[in-house]
Amino acid sequence: MRKLQICLHGFGGAVFRRPSLRDGGAPVNLVPIGAGIGMALAAGLCGLGQGRATASATEALARNPGARAGIQLLLVLGLAFIESLTLFTLVIIFAKVK
């Protein structure tokens, strides 16, 4: 674990080192990079969540086809909530990047 921490610390220092100190003091704006990484994480993890929800609903329908209406309603509601997390992330990113 200690080796991983050292490697990640070195990688972070190499990637996010401030080149402005060598360029005469011009500031570097890292907000767009952070916004892109944040949106990628939000979209990817919401996609994983939607996949797991769909898989669970499909399994539930295979076990009990008579409960289709209730399962479908809860699946659509859950997918809407999961997708709203990505949209909220997008709104926050647009508010911060200004």
C-alpha positions as a Markdown table, in Angstrom:
| # | Residue | x | y | z |
|---|---|---|---|---|
| 1 | Met | 0.0 | 0.0 | 0.0 |
| 2 | Arg | 2.8 | 2.4 | 0.8 |
| 3 | Lys | 4.4 | 1.8 | -2.7 |
| 4 | Leu | 1.0 | 2.7 | -4.3 |
| 5 | Gln | 0.8 | 5.9 | -2.3 |
| 6 | Ile | 4.3 | 6.9 | -3.3 |
| 7 | Cys | 3.6 | 6.1 | -7.0 |
| 8 | Leu | 0.3 | 8.1 | -7.0 |
| 9 | His | 2.0 | 11.0 | -5.2 |
| 10 | Gly | 4.8 | 11.1 | -7.7 |
| 11 | Phe | 2.3 | 10.9 | -10.6 |
| 12 | Gly | 0.2 | 13.7 | -9.2 |
| 13 | Gly | 3.3 | 15.9 | -8.7 |
| 14 | Ala | 4.4 | 15.2 | -12.3 |
| 15 | Val | 1.0 | 15.9 | -13.8 |
| 16 | Phe | -0.2 | 18.8 | -11.7 |
| 17 | Arg | 3.1 | 20.6 | -11.1 |
| 18 | Arg | 2.6 | 24.3 | -11.7 |
| 19 | Pro | 4.5 | 25.2 | -14.8 |
| 20 | Ser | 3.6 | 28.8 | -14.1 |
| 21 | Leu | 6.7 | 29.1 | -11.9 |
| 22 | Arg | 8.9 | 28.5 | -15.0 |
| 23 | Asp | 6.8 | 30.6 | -17.4 |
| 24 | Gly | 7.1 | 33.9 | -15.6 |
| 25 | Gly | 4.1 | 33.6 | -13.3 |
| 26 | Ala | 1.2 | 32.9 | -15.7 |
| 27 | Pro | -1.5 | 31.1 | -13.7 |
| 28 | Val | -2.7 | 27.7 | -14.9 |
| 29 | Asn | -6.4 | 27.1 | -14.8 |
| 30 | Leu | -7.0 | 23.4 | -13.8 |
| 31 | Val | -10.8 | 23.9 | -13.3 |
| 32 | Pro | -11.7 | 22.6 | -16.8 |
| 33 | Ile | -9.6 | 19.5 | -16.3 |
| 34 | Gly | -11.2 | 18.8 | -13.0 |
| 35 | Ala | -14.6 | 19.4 | -14.5 |
| 36 | Gly | -13.9 | 16.9 | -17.3 |
| 37 | Ile | -12.7 | 14.3 | -14.8 |
| 38 | Gly | -15.7 | 14.8 | -12.6 |
| 39 | Met | -18.2 | 14.5 | -15.4 |
| 40 | Ala | -16.5 | 11.4 | -16.7 |
| 41 | Leu | -16.7 | 9.8 | -13.2 |
| 42 | Ala | -20.3 | 10.8 | -12.7 |
| 43 | Ala | -21.3 | 9.5 | -16.2 |
| 44 | Gly | -19.4 | 6.3 | -15.8 |
| 45 | Leu | -20.6 | 5.4 | -12.3 |
| 46 | Cys | -24.2 | 6.3 | -13.2 |
| 47 | Gly | -23.9 | 4.0 | -16.2 |
| 48 | Leu | -22.7 | 1.2 | -13.9 |
| 49 | Gly | -25.6 | 1.9 | -11.6 |
| 50 | Gln | -28.1 | 1.8 | -14.4 |
| 51 | Gly | -26.7 | -1.5 | -15.7 |
| 52 | Arg | -27.0 | -3.1 | -12.3 |
| 53 | Ala | -30.5 | -1.8 | -11.8 |
| 54 | Thr | -31.6 | -3.1 | -15.2 |
| 55 | Ala | -29.9 | -6.5 | -14.5 |
| 56 | Ser | -31.8 | -6.8 | -11.2 |
| 57 | Ala | -35.1 | -5.8 | -12.8 |
| 58 | Thr | -34.6 | -8.4 | -15.6 |
| 59 | Glu | -33.8 | -11.1 | -13.0 |
| 60 | Ala | -36.8 | -10.1 | -10.9 |
| 61 | Leu | -39.0 | -10.4 | -14.0 |
| 62 | Ala | -37.6 | -13.8 | -14.9 |
| 63 | Arg | -38.5 | -15.0 | -11.4 |
| 64 | Asn | -41.9 | -13.5 | -11.2 |
| 65 | Pro | -43.5 | -12.4 | -14.5 |
| 66 | Gly | -46.7 | -11.5 | -12.8 |
| 67 | Ala | -45.1 | -8.5 | -11.0 |
| 68 | Arg | -44.2 | -6.8 | -14.3 |
| 69 | Ala | -46.1 | -3.6 | -13.7 |
| 70 | Gly | -44.7 | -2.9 | -10.3 |
| 71 | Ile | -41.1 | -3.8 | -11.3 |
| 72 | Gln | -41.3 | -1.7 | -14.5 |
| 73 | Leu | -42.6 | 1.3 | -12.6 |
| 74 | Leu | -39.8 | 1.1 | -10.0 |
| 75 | Leu | -37.2 | 0.4 | -12.6 |
| 76 | Val | -38.1 | 3.6 | -14.6 |
| 77 | Leu | -38.3 | 5.6 | -11.4 |
| 78 | Gly | -34.9 | 4.4 | -10.3 |
| 79 | Leu | -33.3 | 5.0 | -13.7 |
| 80 | Ala | -34.7 | 8.5 | -13.7 |
| 81 | Phe | -33.1 | 9.2 | -10.3 |
| 82 | Ile | -29.8 | 7.7 | -11.4 |
| 83 | Glu | -29.7 | 9.8 | -14.6 |
| 84 | Ser | -30.6 | 12.9 | -12.6 |
| 85 | Leu | -27.4 | 12.6 | -10.7 |
| 86 | Thr | -25.4 | 12.9 | -13.9 |
| 87 | Leu | -27.5 | 15.9 | -14.9 |
| 88 | Phe | -27.0 | 17.6 | -11.5 |
| 89 | Thr | -23.2 | 17.0 | -11.9 |
| 90 | Leu | -23.4 | 18.6 | -15.4 |
| 91 | Val | -25.2 | 21.7 | -14.0 |
| 92 | Ile | -22.7 | 22.1 | -11.1 |
| 93 | Ile | -19.8 | 21.8 | -13.6 |
| 94 | Phe | -21.3 | 24.5 | -15.8 |
| 95 | Ala | -21.8 | 26.7 | -12.8 |
| 96 | Lys | -18.2 | 26.3 | -11.6 |
| 97 | Val | -16.4 | 26.6 | -15.0 |
| 98 | Lys | -17.7 | 30.1 | -15.7 |
